[in-house]
Amino acid sequence: MDRFDKTSLNAAPASAPDFRGNDGSLVSALKTLLFFTILMITLPIGLYFTSKSYFFEATLGLSNNDSYFYAAIVAVVAVHMVLAMFVYVAWNEGSNQWREGKQD
């Protein structure tokens, strides 16, 4: 049976580098994520029902089945717009933090 050296087992590990960054940047990232999560839920659903009732049925006079179809297209476009905005904001937020860290 192999015996291990007790000093190697009890040795304190070297301090690990802190990759968390600034707490302010974490809070900012979570606020951004929360904002876009809420927007992702409310905007497509709201646009779906609003465009179906007020735009496609009332204004354009489309049938009930046609208005379902076109309102779904509006909701899908809204989802893609929110995703694109999130990627843009997250990319710029990350590049700004990277530039700030590089100047230090």
Secondary structure as UniProt FT lines:
FT   HELIX           6..10
FT   HELIX           23..50
FT   HELIX           51..59
FT   HELIX           64..103
//
